[in-house]
Amino acid sequence: MRIFGREPVYLLAFVAVGLKLGAAYGLDVSDAQQGAIMAFLSLVVAVVTALVLKTGAAAAAIVNLAQGILALFLAFGLHMSAEDQALWMLAVETAVALVLRREVTAPVPELPVEQRSIIKPAA
């Protein structure tokens, strides 16, 4: 997969070097903030990769991206209790489950109990 004609890993490395150079020459970004920015960008690439390559990992990538966004905001000074963080993540995970539920098929065969109903007689 390529973004702007380049491999995503090289773009992330370029951004990381740019951040480090910027911080060395006066950009007011702490080590924790640099880490949060790079984690966020890595998660964005993971989501794009999951969607483009159709790996079936879109739900996990989207949930991880939401966690990365939350970490990024917290690194830049957002004050939020652990309970509020958990509620926001619950909302994201619920939305992802509702949207993608019909799209997911388990890679294992159905069990015999899943092929018949105990309420409806076999036709």
C-alpha positions as CSV (number, residue, x, y, z in Angstrom):
1,M,0.0,0.0,0.0
2,R,1.2,3.5,-0.8
3,I,0.2,7.0,0.4
4,F,1.3,9.8,-1.8
5,G,3.4,7.3,-3.7
6,R,5.4,6.3,-0.7
7,E,5.2,3.5,1.9
8,P,3.4,4.6,5.1
9,V,6.4,3.6,7.3
10,Y,8.7,6.0,5.5
11,L,6.2,8.8,5.8
12,L,5.9,8.1,9.6
13,A,9.6,8.1,9.9
14,F,9.8,11.4,8.1
15,V,7.2,13.0,10.4
16,A,9.0,11.5,13.5
17,V,12.3,13.1,12.4
18,G,10.5,16.4,11.6
19,L,9.0,16.4,15.1
20,K,12.4,15.7,16.8
21,L,14.1,18.4,14.8
22,G,11.3,20.8,15.5
23,A,11.5,20.1,19.2
24,A,15.3,20.5,19.1
25,Y,15.0,23.9,17.5
26,G,12.2,25.5,19.6
27,L,8.9,23.8,18.8
28,D,7.2,23.6,22.2
29,V,6.3,19.8,22.1
30,S,7.2,17.6,25.1
31,D,8.4,14.0,24.7
32,A,5.0,12.7,25.9
33,Q,3.2,14.9,23.2
34,Q,5.6,13.7,20.5
35,G,4.9,10.1,21.5
36,A,1.1,10.7,21.4
37,I,1.4,12.4,18.0
38,M,3.3,9.4,16.6
39,A,1.0,6.9,18.2
40,F,-2.0,8.7,16.7
41,L,-0.4,8.8,13.2
42,S,0.5,5.2,13.4
43,L,-3.1,4.4,14.3
44,V,-4.4,6.4,11.3
45,V,-2.1,4.4,9.0
46,A,-3.4,1.2,10.6
47,V,-7.0,2.2,9.9
48,V,-6.2,3.2,6.3
49,T,-4.4,-0.1,5.9
50,A,-7.2,-2.2,7.3
51,L,-9.8,-0.4,5.1
52,V,-7.7,-0.4,1.9
53,L,-6.3,-4.0,2.2
54,K,-9.7,-5.4,3.3
55,T,-8.2,-7.5,6.0
56,G,-11.3,-7.6,8.1
57,A,-9.6,-5.8,10.9
58,A,-11.5,-2.5,10.4
59,A,-13.3,-2.7,13.7
60,A,-10.2,-3.2,15.7
61,A,-8.4,-0.5,13.8
62,I,-11.2,2.0,14.4
63,V,-11.4,1.3,18.1
64,N,-7.6,1.6,18.4
65,L,-7.8,4.9,16.5
66,A,-10.3,6.2,19.0
67,Q,-8.1,5.2,21.9
68,G,-5.2,7.0,20.1
69,I,-7.2,10.1,19.7
70,L,-8.2,10.1,23.3
71,A,-4.5,9.6,24.3
72,L,-3.5,12.4,22.1
73,F,-6.1,14.8,23.7
74,L,-5.0,13.7,27.2
75,A,-1.3,14.3,26.3
76,F,-2.2,17.8,25.2
77,G,-3.9,18.7,28.5
78,L,-7.5,17.4,28.3
79,H,-8.7,16.6,31.8
80,M,-11.1,13.7,31.8
81,S,-11.8,11.1,34.5
82,A,-11.2,7.4,33.9
83,E,-15.0,6.9,34.0
84,D,-15.6,9.5,31.3
85,Q,-12.8,7.9,29.2
86,A,-14.4,4.5,29.6
87,L,-17.8,5.8,28.6
88,W,-16.5,7.5,25.5
89,M,-14.7,4.2,24.5
90,L,-17.9,2.3,25.2
91,A,-19.8,4.6,22.8
92,V,-17.2,4.1,20.1
93,E,-17.1,0.4,20.5
94,T,-21.0,0.2,20.4
95,A,-21.1,2.3,17.3
96,V,-18.5,0.2,15.6
97,A,-20.4,-3.0,16.6
98,L,-23.7,-1.6,15.3
99,V,-22.2,-0.5,12.0
100,L,-20.0,-3.5,11.2
101,R,-21.9,-6.3,12.9
102,R,-23.5,-7.5,9.7
103,E,-20.2,-7.3,7.8
104,V,-18.3,-9.8,9.9
105,T,-18.2,-13.5,9.3
106,A,-16.3,-15.9,11.6
107,P,-13.6,-17.9,9.8
108,V,-14.8,-21.1,11.4
109,P,-17.6,-23.4,10.2
110,E,-21.0,-23.1,11.8
111,L,-21.8,-25.5,14.6
112,P,-24.8,-27.9,14.2
113,V,-26.6,-26.1,16.9
114,E,-26.4,-22.9,14.9
115,Q,-28.0,-24.5,11.9
116,R,-31.3,-25.4,13.5
117,S,-33.7,-23.8,15.9
118,I,-35.1,-25.4,19.1
119,I,-38.3,-23.4,18.7
120,K,-39.1,-24.0,15.0
121,P,-39.3,-27.5,13.8
122,A,-37.1,-28.5,10.8
123,A,-38.9,-28.1,7.5
